[in-house]
Amino acid sequence: MNVRRLIPAASLAGAVALGATALTACSGASAAGGNTDGKLAVTASFYPMQFLAERIGKEHVTVTTLTKPGVEPHDLEITPKQTGRLGESDVILYLKTLQPAVDKAVAQSGVKNVVDAGSLTELEAHAASGHDDHDHAAEGEEHDHDHGGAGKDPHVWLDPAKYAQIAKGVGAALGKADPAHAADYEKNTATLVTELGSLDTEFKDGLKTTASRTFITTHAAFGYLAERYGLDQEGISGIDPESEPSPARMKDLQGVAAKDKVTTVFFETLAGDKTAKALAKDTGLKTDVLDPLEGITDKSQGADYFEVMRSNLKNLQKALGAK
């Protein structure tokens, strides 16, 4: 004989609630900011990581960024409250050593899926000057290597080929954290990598023949870009955009400008342009924008990574006399 046992309504409701809670926890609803839509909660340290997460994750992720638009990433400070919210992320994407405050917060977060973009490609050391005979130590430029750890330049996203390598790693990490949508992440990654390959070709073709191979910029963030396309970067301030150049460095740059037929001093949107304008005035050069893409604001020459990079290419072509 079958015996039917009645379950009290209160117990049934409790069981349903418990099951829903477990399902929510497994589906990524523990995201920062109280995300309860079942999407993977991704926290990006700054714009280049945010862009990858959004382009690869698309509708399957909710992306938040620690560095708000208009904030210079190198100087970011994180509150205890932000550190607490960081711990609710499903995935953290950051670039170790670029932002010391982020490194500390990530270490304290306890999040399992943490991706250091620097581990997905090979970081290199780049000096403020692209000329081998330039004596940095003699001019007091030791600060050029403060960021990146062990002298490594962190601005790797400005090389489309290396950025593509990072994209592949990010796609794999999202797939591991959210296996149900791994196929979509893989597809989106492949599309993005193809687009980055096209951008790389545009830069190679666009900068193949120029009147000059040297460009001067306030922030020596373009070492990877310069190396990839056979250019010489001359940074006024070094890797740290807020460091002050020595008088000897400013004098040296005047000589470089005359010798290498430099026409333009580049500045950026998130850091001050005082030194760029001072050098341009002393040397009779023009000024223009070369954006290190550390953040997008209403002053940016484009709405996303690709648009700003193409603006950078156009500005470099004009300054270098591309043919």
Rosetta blueprint (number, residue, H / E / L):
1 M L
2 N L
3 V L
4 R L
5 R L
6 L L
7 I L
8 P L
9 A H
10 A H
11 S H
12 L H
13 A H
14 G H
15 A H
16 V H
17 A H
18 L H
19 G H
20 A H
21 T H
22 A H
23 L H
24 T H
25 A H
26 C H
27 S L
28 G L
29 A L
30 S L
31 A E
32 A L
33 G L
34 G L
35 N E
36 T L
37 D L
38 G L
39 K L
40 L E
41 A E
42 V E
43 T E
44 A E
45 S L
46 F L
47 Y H
48 P H
49 M H
50 Q H
51 F H
52 L H
53 A H
54 E H
55 R H
56 I H
57 G H
58 K H
59 E H
60 H H
61 V E
62 T E
63 V E
64 T E
65 T E
66 L L
67 T L
68 K L
69 P L
70 G L
71 V L
72 E L
73 P H
74 H H
75 D H
76 L L
77 E L
78 I L
79 T L
80 P H
81 K H
82 Q H
83 T H
84 G H
85 R H
86 L H
87 G L
88 E L
89 S L
90 D L
91 V E
92 I E
93 L E
94 Y E
95 L L
96 K L
97 T L
98 L L
99 Q L
100 P H
101 A H
102 V H
103 D H
104 K H
105 A H
106 V H
107 A H
108 Q H
109 S H
110 G L
111 V L
112 K L
113 N E
114 V E
115 V E
116 D E
117 A H
118 G H
119 S H
120 L H
121 T L
122 E L
123 L L
124 E E
125 A L
126 H L
127 A L
128 A L
129 S E
130 G L
131 H L
132 D L
133 D L
134 H L
135 D L
136 H L
137 A H
138 A H
139 E H
140 G L
141 E L
142 E H
143 H H
144 D H
145 H H
146 D L
147 H L
148 G L
149 G L
150 A L
151 G L
152 K L
153 D E
154 P L
155 H L
156 V H
157 W H
158 L H
159 D L
160 P H
161 A H
162 K H
163 Y H
164 A H
165 Q H
166 I H
167 A H
168 K H
169 G H
170 V H
171 G H
172 A H
173 A H
174 L H
175 G H
176 K H
177 A H
178 D L
179 P H
180 A H
181 H H
182 A H
183 A H
184 D H
185 Y H
186 E H
187 K H
188 N H
189 T H
190 A H
191 T H
192 L H
193 V H
194 T H
195 E H
196 L H
197 G H
198 S H
199 L H
200 D H
201 T H
202 E H
203 F H
204 K H
205 D H
206 G H
207 L L
208 K L
209 T L
210 T E
211 A L
212 S L
213 R L
214 T E
215 F E
216 I E
217 T E
218 T L
219 H L
220 A L
221 A L
222 F L
223 G H
224 Y H
225 L H
226 A H
227 E H
228 R H
229 Y L
230 G L
231 L L
232 D E
233 Q E
234 E E
235 G E
236 I L
237 S L
238 G L
239 I L
240 D L
241 P L
242 E L
243 S L
244 E L
245 P L
246 S L
247 P H
248 A H
249 R H
250 M H
251 K H
252 D H
253 L H
254 Q H
255 G H
256 V H
257 A H
258 A H
259 K H
260 D L
261 K L
262 V L
263 T L
264 T E
265 V E
266 F E
267 F E
268 E L
269 T L
270 L L
271 A L
272 G L
273 D L
274 K H
275 T H
276 A H
277 K H
278 A H
279 L H
280 A H
281 K H
282 D H
283 T H
284 G L
285 L L
286 K E
287 T E
288 D E
289 V E
290 L L
291 D L
292 P L
293 L L
294 E L
295 G L
296 I L
297 T L
298 D L
299 K L
300 S L
301 Q L
302 G L
303 A L
304 D L
305 Y H
306 F H
307 E H
308 V H
309 M H
310 R H
311 S H
312 N H
313 L H
314 K H
315 N H
316 L H
317 Q H
318 K H
319 A H
320 L H
321 G L
322 A E
323 K L
